[in-house]
């Protein structure tokens, strides 16, 4: 009887373990956060989305945008003088004092690791002269470089304003763009930082629980968290393994625990259930009577257990269908019309022939010019 009981217990444990393994790495059926996105930062493919285009308040994850703009537009070794406006900025702080000086790199580090709002304002003023000018230039930068369409920032730190908004999808695009920059990746991965300022000397520790190791997830490579009452908890996390690099963006989670649970579930799914594919250069696609071709290799990402559905739109956009949603993975040029191509070839051939015919004429005229010049010089010399 005792042996039977032990056997039943072992069976139940084994079954529960098998069930857990079967559930592990599967697509999350729900998120606690109101909005979320996971993106493959190598290919730009959206791997998961929930309310991804909904405008929401980002809180301090705004500083990801401020950081990549500062890295690319500023000199990290330049010295910054702290203004009264920067020193008096409300909210989270690195306790800057009016008139003190430090490098731009130290300010960006303090802004990212300790979410210093005062550091964010000092950065904005140093690069563009004022918060207003910085915000205007930052929005243009994000549109041009990251391709955002539903983002408008009117400050560098993320304190709430009704005109300060983004979407989970746009934040994923911003993070994906930023992670291609070596200096940004270094800043984003900081676990701790020795802060030396006139008003504060301490060791700063990253507030992101996965980055500093409070929640163990070895694949995590960086992150930024945020909170204000209006946006609740926001969280951005990057991670990678031998095959993939992903970014997870979560907006408006009601608790830190919920945000990190959502992040873990999405990372488990994203790092284990997808593979990269390449469409070789020279492939052709047809839609009706129109033909398009790949003028380069195009890489995209798809689930490992599903056959890719690739098609081309009438305007030449190459799209991949995943979870019932089309994603643009490349723009294709049209195959030239055969008649137009033939006429172009004929024109080009005619130009080449005419040049060949005229070449002896040009040569003869050149020789005459040289001979005439020589005779003229000889005559002038004799005189």
The 8 nearest C-alpha neighbors of each residue, nearest first, counted from 0:
[[1, 3, 2, 4, 5, 6, 7, 8],
 [2, 0, 4, 3, 5, 6, 7, 8],
 [1, 3, 5, 0, 4, 6, 7, 8],
 [4, 2, 6, 0, 1, 5, 7, 8],
 [3, 5, 1, 7, 6, 2, 0, 8],
 [6, 4, 2, 8, 3, 7, 9, 1],
 [5, 7, 3, 9, 4, 8, 10, 2],
 [8, 6, 10, 4, 9, 5, 11, 3],
 [7, 9, 5, 11, 10, 6, 12, 4],
 [10, 8, 12, 6, 11, 7, 13, 5],
 [11, 9, 7, 13, 8, 12, 14, 6],
 [10, 12, 14, 8, 13, 9, 15, 7],
 [13, 11, 9, 15, 14, 10, 16, 8],
 [12, 14, 10, 16, 11, 15, 9, 17],
 [15, 13, 11, 17, 16, 12, 10, 18],
 [14, 16, 18, 12, 17, 13, 19, 11],
 [17, 15, 19, 13, 14, 18, 12, 20],
 [16, 18, 20, 14, 19, 15, 13, 21],
 [19, 17, 15, 21, 16, 20, 14, 22],
 [20, 18, 16, 22, 21, 17, 23, 15],
 [21, 19, 23, 17, 22, 18, 16, 24],
 [20, 22, 18, 19, 23, 17, 25, 24],
 [23, 21, 19, 20, 25, 18, 24, 17],
 [22, 24, 20, 25, 21, 19, 267, 268],
 [25, 23, 268, 267, 271, 22, 26, 272],
 [26, 24, 268, 23, 22, 27, 272, 267],
 [25, 27, 268, 28, 24, 265, 264, 269],
 [28, 26, 29, 25, 264, 265, 30, 268],
 [27, 29, 26, 30, 25, 264, 265, 31],
 [30, 28, 27, 31, 261, 26, 49, 32],
 [29, 31, 32, 261, 27, 28, 33, 35],
 [30, 32, 257, 252, 33, 261, 29, 258],
 [33, 31, 252, 30, 34, 251, 250, 249],
 [34, 32, 251, 250, 252, 31, 35, 50],
 [35, 33, 50, 250, 49, 32, 249, 51],
 [36, 34, 249, 49, 248, 48, 167, 51],
 [37, 35, 48, 248, 47, 167, 247, 168],
 [36, 38, 247, 47, 46, 246, 45, 248],
 [39, 37, 45, 246, 46, 245, 44, 40],
 [38, 40, 245, 43, 44, 41, 42, 244],
 [39, 41, 175, 245, 43, 244, 38, 42],
 [42, 40, 39, 43, 244, 243, 175, 245],
 [41, 43, 44, 299, 39, 40, 298, 300],
 [42, 44, 39, 40, 41, 38, 45, 175],
 [45, 43, 39, 42, 38, 46, 300, 299],
 [46, 44, 38, 47, 37, 43, 39, 48],
 [47, 45, 37, 38, 44, 39, 269, 48],
 [48, 46, 37, 36, 45, 49, 38, 35],
 [47, 49, 36, 51, 35, 37, 50, 46],
 [48, 50, 51, 35, 34, 36, 47, 33],
 [51, 49, 34, 53, 52, 48, 35, 33],
 [50, 52, 167, 168, 49, 48, 53, 34],
 [51, 53, 166, 50, 168, 54, 167, 149],
 [52, 54, 50, 166, 51, 55, 167, 34],
 [55, 53, 166, 165, 164, 52, 149, 56],
 [56, 54, 164, 165, 166, 53, 57, 230],
 [55, 57, 164, 230, 58, 165, 163, 159],
 [58, 56, 60, 61, 55, 230, 59, 164],
 [59, 57, 157, 225, 226, 60, 158, 227],
 [60, 58, 225, 157, 61, 62, 156, 57],
 [59, 61, 62, 225, 63, 58, 223, 57],
 [62, 60, 59, 157, 63, 64, 156, 57],
 [63, 61, 65, 60, 64, 156, 59, 66],
 [64, 62, 66, 61, 65, 60, 67, 174],
 [63, 65, 62, 66, 67, 61, 68, 173],
 [64, 66, 62, 68, 63, 155, 67, 69],
 [65, 67, 69, 63, 64, 68, 62, 70],
 [68, 66, 70, 69, 64, 177, 65, 183],
 [67, 69, 65, 71, 66, 70, 72, 64],
 [70, 68, 66, 73, 72, 67, 71, 65],
 [71, 69, 67, 68, 73, 72, 66, 75],
 [70, 72, 68, 69, 73, 67, 74, 180],
 [73, 71, 69, 68, 70, 74, 126, 67],
 [72, 74, 69, 70, 71, 75, 126, 68],
 [75, 73, 77, 76, 72, 103, 70, 69],
 [74, 76, 104, 103, 77, 73, 102, 70],
 [75, 77, 74, 102, 103, 104, 78, 73],
 [78, 76, 74, 102, 75, 103, 79, 73],
 [77, 79, 102, 101, 103, 100, 76, 80],
 [80, 78, 100, 101, 102, 103, 81, 125],
 [79, 81, 100, 98, 99, 82, 78, 101],
 [80, 82, 98, 97, 99, 121, 100, 79],
 [83, 81, 97, 85, 84, 98, 86, 80],
 [82, 84, 97, 86, 85, 87, 81, 98],
 [85, 83, 87, 82, 86, 88, 120, 97],
 [86, 84, 117, 120, 82, 121, 88, 87],
 [85, 87, 83, 95, 96, 84, 117, 88],
 [88, 86, 84, 85, 83, 89, 117, 95],
 [89, 87, 117, 85, 86, 84, 116, 90],
 [90, 88, 87, 91, 116, 117, 92, 86],
 [89, 91, 92, 116, 88, 158, 115, 117],
 [92, 90, 115, 116, 114, 89, 93, 113],
 [91, 93, 115, 94, 116, 117, 90, 114],
 [92, 94, 115, 95, 109, 117, 118, 113],
 [95, 93, 92, 198, 199, 96, 86, 117],
 [94, 96, 86, 93, 198, 97, 117, 81],
 [97, 95, 86, 99, 198, 98, 94, 81],
 [96, 98, 83, 82, 81, 86, 99, 95],
 [97, 99, 81, 80, 82, 96, 100, 83],
 [100, 98, 81, 97, 96, 80, 197, 101],
 [101, 99, 80, 79, 81, 78, 98, 102],
 [100, 102, 78, 79, 103, 105, 99, 80],
 [103, 101, 78, 104, 105, 77, 76, 79],
 [102, 104, 75, 106, 105, 77, 79, 76],
 [105, 103, 75, 107, 102, 106, 108, 76],
 [106, 104, 108, 102, 103, 107, 109, 101],
 [105, 107, 109, 103, 118, 108, 104, 110],
 [106, 108, 110, 104, 109, 105, 111, 103],
 [109, 107, 105, 111, 106, 110, 112, 104],
 [110, 108, 106, 112, 113, 107, 111, 115],
 [109, 111, 115, 114, 107, 108, 118, 113],
 [112, 110, 114, 108, 109, 113, 107, 62],
 [111, 113, 205, 109, 114, 110, 108, 204],
 [114, 112, 109, 115, 110, 111, 205, 203],
 [115, 113, 110, 111, 112, 91, 116, 109],
 [116, 114, 92, 110, 118, 93, 91, 117],
 [115, 117, 119, 118, 156, 92, 91, 114],
 [116, 118, 85, 88, 120, 115, 119, 86],
 [117, 119, 121, 115, 106, 116, 120, 110],
 [118, 120, 116, 122, 117, 121, 155, 156],
 [121, 119, 123, 85, 117, 122, 118, 124],
 [122, 120, 118, 124, 85, 119, 123, 81],
 [123, 121, 119, 125, 120, 124, 118, 126],
 [124, 122, 120, 126, 133, 125, 121, 130],
 [123, 125, 128, 129, 121, 127, 122, 126],
 [126, 124, 122, 123, 128, 127, 121, 79],
 [125, 127, 123, 124, 128, 73, 122, 133],
 [128, 126, 133, 124, 129, 132, 125, 123],
 [127, 129, 124, 125, 126, 132, 123, 130],
 [130, 128, 124, 132, 131, 127, 133, 123],
 [129, 131, 133, 123, 132, 124, 134, 154],
 [132, 130, 134, 133, 129, 135, 153, 154],
 [133, 131, 135, 129, 134, 130, 127, 136],
 [132, 134, 130, 127, 136, 131, 123, 135],
 [135, 133, 137, 153, 131, 136, 132, 154],
 [134, 136, 132, 138, 137, 133, 131, 139],
 [135, 137, 139, 133, 134, 138, 140, 132],
 [136, 138, 134, 140, 139, 135, 133, 141],
 [139, 137, 141, 140, 135, 136, 134, 142],
 [138, 140, 136, 142, 137, 141, 143, 135],
 [139, 141, 137, 143, 138, 142, 144, 136],
 [142, 140, 145, 138, 144, 143, 139, 137],
 [143, 141, 146, 147, 139, 140, 145, 144],
 [144, 142, 140, 141, 146, 145, 139, 147],
 [143, 145, 141, 140, 146, 142, 176, 147],
 [146, 144, 141, 173, 147, 172, 176, 142],
 [145, 147, 142, 143, 144, 141, 148, 172],
 [148, 146, 142, 169, 145, 149, 141, 150],
 [147, 149, 150, 146, 142, 169, 165, 151],
 [150, 148, 165, 147, 166, 169, 151, 54],
 [149, 151, 165, 164, 148, 147, 152, 166],
 [152, 150, 164, 163, 138, 165, 153, 162],
 [151, 153, 163, 154, 134, 164, 138, 150],
 [154, 152, 134, 163, 151, 162, 131, 155],
 [153, 155, 152, 134, 156, 130, 157, 131],
 [154, 156, 119, 65, 157, 62, 120, 61],
 [157, 155, 116, 62, 119, 59, 154, 61],
 [158, 156, 58, 59, 61, 159, 155, 154],
 [157, 159, 58, 156, 160, 227, 59, 154],
 [160, 158, 157, 58, 161, 163, 229, 56],
 [159, 161, 163, 162, 158, 153, 164, 56],
 [160, 162, 163, 159, 164, 56, 55, 153],
 [161, 163, 160, 164, 153, 151, 152, 159],
 [164, 162, 152, 160, 161, 153, 151, 56],
 [165, 163, 56, 55, 151, 150, 54, 162],
 [164, 166, 150, 54, 55, 149, 151, 169],
 [167, 165, 54, 169, 168, 52, 53, 55],
 [166, 168, 51, 170, 169, 35, 36, 248],
 [167, 169, 171, 51, 166, 170, 36, 52],
 [168, 170, 172, 166, 147, 171, 167, 173],
 [171, 169, 173, 167, 172, 168, 174, 166],
 [170, 172, 168, 174, 169, 173, 175, 248],
 [173, 171, 169, 175, 170, 174, 145, 176],
 [174, 172, 170, 176, 145, 171, 175, 177],
 [175, 173, 177, 171, 176, 172, 170, 178],
 [174, 176, 40, 172, 178, 173, 177, 171],
 [177, 175, 173, 174, 178, 179, 145, 172],
 [176, 178, 174, 179, 175, 180, 67, 173],
 [179, 177, 180, 175, 176, 184, 174, 183],
 [178, 180, 177, 176, 181, 175, 184, 183],
 [179, 181, 178, 183, 182, 177, 184, 176],
 [182, 180, 184, 183, 185, 179, 178, 177],
 [183, 181, 185, 184, 180, 186, 70, 67],
 [182, 184, 186, 185, 180, 181, 187, 67],
 [185, 183, 187, 181, 186, 182, 178, 188],
 [184, 186, 182, 183, 188, 187, 181, 189],
 [185, 187, 183, 184, 188, 189, 108, 182],
 [188, 186, 221, 184, 185, 189, 183, 222],
 [187, 189, 221, 185, 186, 220, 184, 190],
 [190, 188, 186, 191, 187, 185, 112, 205],
 [189, 191, 211, 205, 204, 210, 188, 192],
 [192, 190, 204, 203, 189, 205, 202, 193],
 [191, 193, 203, 202, 194, 204, 190, 189],
 [194, 192, 202, 201, 203, 195, 191, 200],
 [195, 193, 201, 200, 202, 192, 196, 203],
 [196, 194, 200, 193, 199, 201, 197, 198],
 [195, 197, 199, 198, 200, 194, 95, 101],
 [196, 198, 199, 99, 96, 195, 95, 200],
 [197, 199, 196, 94, 96, 95, 200, 195],
 [200, 198, 196, 197, 94, 201, 195, 194],
 [199, 201, 195, 194, 196, 198, 202, 197],
 [202, 200, 194, 193, 203, 199, 195, 192],
 [201, 203, 193, 192, 194, 204, 191, 200],
 [202, 204, 192, 191, 193, 201, 113, 194],
 [205, 203, 191, 190, 206, 112, 202, 192],
 [204, 206, 112, 190, 207, 211, 191, 113],
 [205, 207, 208, 204, 112, 113, 224, 211],
 [208, 206, 210, 205, 209, 224, 223, 222],
 [207, 209, 213, 214, 211, 210, 212, 206],
 [210, 208, 214, 212, 211, 207, 213, 215],
 [211, 209, 207, 212, 208, 221, 190, 222],
 [210, 212, 190, 208, 209, 205, 213, 207],
 [213, 211, 209, 214, 215, 210, 208, 216],
 [214, 212, 208, 211, 209, 215, 210, 207],
 [215, 213, 209, 212, 208, 216, 211, 210],
 [216, 214, 212, 209, 213, 217, 208, 210],
 [215, 217, 218, 219, 209, 214, 212, 263],
 [218, 216, 219, 215, 220, 212, 238, 209],
 [217, 219, 238, 239, 216, 240, 220, 237],
 [220, 218, 238, 217, 237, 216, 221, 210],
 [221, 219, 238, 237, 188, 218, 239, 210],
 [222, 220, 188, 187, 237, 210, 236, 219],
 [221, 223, 236, 235, 237, 187, 207, 210],
 [224, 222, 235, 60, 207, 234, 236, 225],
 [223, 225, 234, 233, 207, 60, 235, 59],
 [226, 224, 59, 233, 58, 60, 232, 234],
 [227, 225, 232, 231, 58, 233, 230, 59],
 [226, 228, 230, 229, 231, 58, 159, 158],
 [227, 229, 231, 230, 226, 232, 159, 58],
 [228, 230, 227, 231, 159, 56, 226, 58],
 [229, 231, 56, 251, 227, 228, 58, 57],
 [232, 230, 251, 228, 226, 227, 229, 253],
 [233, 231, 226, 252, 251, 225, 254, 253],
 [234, 232, 250, 225, 249, 251, 224, 226],
 [233, 235, 224, 249, 248, 223, 225, 236],
 [236, 234, 248, 223, 222, 247, 224, 249],
 [237, 235, 222, 247, 246, 221, 234, 248],
 [238, 236, 246, 221, 220, 245, 219, 222],
 [239, 237, 219, 220, 218, 245, 244, 246],
 [238, 240, 244, 243, 218, 245, 219, 220],
 [239, 241, 243, 242, 218, 244, 270, 238],
 [240, 242, 243, 239, 244, 270, 218, 238],
 [243, 241, 240, 244, 239, 274, 270, 275],
 [244, 242, 239, 240, 241, 270, 245, 39],
 [243, 245, 239, 40, 238, 39, 41, 240],
 [246, 244, 39, 40, 238, 38, 237, 239],
 [245, 247, 237, 38, 37, 236, 40, 238],
 [246, 248, 37, 236, 235, 36, 237, 262],
 [249, 247, 235, 36, 35, 167, 234, 171],
 [248, 250, 35, 234, 233, 34, 32, 235],
 [251, 249, 233, 34, 252, 32, 35, 33],
 [252, 250, 231, 232, 230, 33, 32, 233],
 [251, 253, 32, 232, 254, 258, 250, 231],
 [252, 254, 231, 232, 251, 257, 32, 255],
 [255, 253, 257, 256, 252, 232, 258, 231],
 [256, 254, 258, 257, 259, 232, 252, 253],
 [255, 257, 259, 254, 258, 260, 253, 261],
 [256, 258, 260, 254, 255, 259, 31, 261],
 [259, 257, 255, 261, 256, 260, 252, 262],
 [258, 260, 262, 256, 261, 257, 263, 255],
 [259, 261, 257, 263, 262, 258, 256, 264],
 [262, 260, 264, 258, 259, 263, 30, 257],
 [261, 263, 259, 265, 260, 264, 266, 258],
 [264, 262, 266, 260, 265, 261, 267, 259],
 [263, 265, 261, 267, 262, 266, 260, 268],
 [264, 266, 268, 262, 267, 263, 269, 261],
 [267, 265, 269, 263, 268, 264, 270, 262],
 [268, 266, 24, 264, 265, 269, 270, 263],
 [269, 267, 24, 265, 266, 25, 271, 26],
 [268, 270, 266, 271, 267, 272, 265, 273],
 [269, 271, 268, 267, 266, 243, 272, 240],
 [272, 270, 268, 269, 273, 267, 24, 266],
 [271, 273, 302, 268, 303, 269, 270, 24],
 [274, 272, 302, 303, 301, 271, 269, 300],
 [273, 275, 303, 300, 301, 302, 276, 272],
 [274, 276, 300, 299, 301, 298, 277, 273],
 [277, 275, 299, 298, 300, 274, 278, 301],
 [276, 278, 298, 297, 279, 299, 296, 275],
 [277, 279, 297, 296, 298, 280, 276, 282],
 [280, 278, 296, 277, 282, 281, 297, 295],
 [279, 281, 295, 296, 293, 294, 282, 278],
 [280, 282, 293, 292, 294, 279, 283, 295],
 [283, 281, 293, 292, 280, 279, 284, 278],
 [284, 282, 292, 291, 281, 293, 290, 285],
 [285, 283, 291, 290, 292, 311, 282, 286],
 [284, 286, 290, 289, 291, 287, 283, 288],
 [287, 285, 289, 288, 290, 313, 311, 284],
 [286, 288, 289, 285, 290, 313, 284, 312],
 [287, 289, 286, 290, 285, 313, 291, 336],
 [290, 288, 286, 287, 285, 291, 333, 313],
 [289, 291, 285, 334, 284, 333, 286, 288],
 [292, 290, 333, 334, 284, 283, 332, 331],
 [291, 293, 283, 282, 331, 281, 332, 284],
 [292, 294, 281, 280, 282, 295, 331, 283],
 [293, 295, 280, 281, 292, 331, 296, 332],
 [296, 294, 280, 293, 297, 279, 281, 278],
 [295, 297, 279, 280, 278, 277, 298, 293],
 [298, 296, 278, 277, 295, 299, 279, 329],
 [299, 297, 277, 276, 278, 42, 296, 275],
 [298, 300, 276, 42, 275, 277, 328, 297],
 [301, 299, 275, 274, 276, 44, 273, 42],
 [300, 302, 273, 274, 303, 307, 275, 299],
 [303, 301, 273, 304, 305, 272, 274, 300],
 [302, 304, 273, 274, 272, 305, 301, 306],
 [303, 305, 302, 306, 272, 273, 301, 274],
 [306, 304, 302, 303, 307, 301, 308, 321],
 [305, 307, 308, 304, 302, 301, 303, 309],
 [306, 308, 309, 305, 301, 319, 320, 321],
 [309, 307, 320, 319, 306, 310, 321, 318],
 [310, 308, 319, 318, 307, 320, 311, 317],
 [311, 309, 318, 317, 319, 308, 312, 284],
 [310, 312, 317, 316, 318, 315, 284, 313],
 [311, 313, 316, 315, 314, 317, 310, 318],
 [314, 312, 315, 286, 311, 316, 289, 287],
 [315, 313, 312, 316, 311, 331, 330, 333],
 [316, 314, 331, 312, 313, 330, 311, 317],
 [315, 317, 330, 312, 311, 314, 329, 331],
 [316, 318, 311, 329, 328, 330, 327, 310],
 [319, 317, 327, 326, 310, 328, 309, 311],
 [318, 320, 309, 326, 325, 308, 321, 327],
 [319, 321, 325, 308, 324, 323, 326, 318],
 [322, 320, 323, 324, 319, 325, 301, 326],
 [323, 321, 324, 320, 325, 47, 46, 48],
 [322, 324, 321, 320, 325, 319, 326, 308],
 [325, 323, 321, 322, 320, 326, 319, 318],
 [324, 326, 320, 319, 318, 321, 327, 323],
 [327, 325, 319, 318, 328, 320, 324, 44],
 [326, 328, 318, 329, 317, 316, 319, 325],
 [329, 327, 318, 317, 326, 299, 319, 330],
 [330, 328, 317, 327, 316, 331, 297, 318],
 [329, 331, 316, 317, 315, 332, 328, 327],
 [330, 332, 315, 293, 292, 291, 316, 329],
 [333, 331, 291, 292, 315, 334, 330, 293],
 [334, 332, 291, 290, 335, 292, 331, 315],
 [333, 335, 291, 290, 292, 336, 332, 289],
 [336, 334, 333, 340, 337, 339, 290, 338],
 [337, 335, 339, 338, 340, 334, 341, 333],
 [336, 338, 340, 339, 341, 335, 334, 342],
 [339, 337, 341, 340, 336, 342, 335, 343],
 [338, 340, 342, 336, 341, 337, 343, 335],
 [339, 341, 337, 343, 338, 342, 336, 344],
 [340, 342, 344, 338, 343, 339, 337, 345],
 [343, 341, 345, 339, 344, 340, 346, 338],
 [344, 342, 340, 346, 345, 341, 339, 347],
 [345, 343, 341, 347, 342, 346, 348, 340],
 [344, 346, 348, 342, 343, 347, 349, 341],
 [347, 345, 349, 343, 348, 344, 342, 350],
 [346, 348, 344, 350, 345, 349, 343, 351],
 [347, 349, 345, 351, 346, 350, 344, 352],
 [350, 348, 346, 352, 347, 351, 345, 353],
 [351, 349, 347, 353, 348, 352, 354, 346],
 [350, 352, 354, 348, 349, 353, 355, 347],
 [353, 351, 355, 349, 354, 350, 348, 356],
 [354, 352, 356, 350, 355, 351, 349, 357],
 [353, 355, 351, 357, 352, 356, 358, 350],
 [354, 356, 352, 358, 353, 357, 351, 359],
 [357, 355, 353, 354, 358, 352, 359, 360],
 [356, 358, 354, 360, 355, 359, 353, 361],
 [357, 359, 361, 355, 360, 356, 354, 362],
 [360, 358, 362, 361, 357, 363, 356, 355],
 [361, 359, 363, 357, 362, 358, 364, 356],
 [360, 362, 358, 364, 359, 363, 365, 357],
 [361, 363, 359, 365, 360, 364, 358, 366],
 [364, 362, 360, 366, 365, 361, 359, 367],
 [365, 363, 367, 361, 366, 362, 360, 368],
 [364, 366, 362, 368, 363, 367, 361, 369],
 [365, 367, 369, 363, 368, 364, 370, 362],
 [368, 366, 364, 370, 365, 369, 371, 363],
 [367, 369, 365, 371, 366, 370, 372, 364],
 [368, 370, 366, 372, 367, 371, 365, 373],
 [371, 369, 367, 373, 372, 368, 366, 374],
 [372, 370, 368, 374, 373, 369, 367, 375],
 [371, 373, 375, 369, 370, 374, 368, 376],
 [372, 374, 370, 376, 371, 375, 377, 369],
 [375, 373, 377, 371, 376, 372, 378, 370],
 [374, 376, 372, 378, 377, 373, 371, 379],
 [375, 377, 379, 373, 378, 374, 380, 372],
 [378, 376, 380, 374, 375, 379, 381, 373],
 [379, 377, 375, 381, 380, 376, 374, 382],
 [380, 378, 376, 382, 381, 377, 375, 374],
 [379, 381, 377, 378, 382, 376, 375, 374],
 [382, 380, 378, 379, 377, 376, 375, 374],
 [381, 379, 380, 378, 377, 376, 375, 374]]
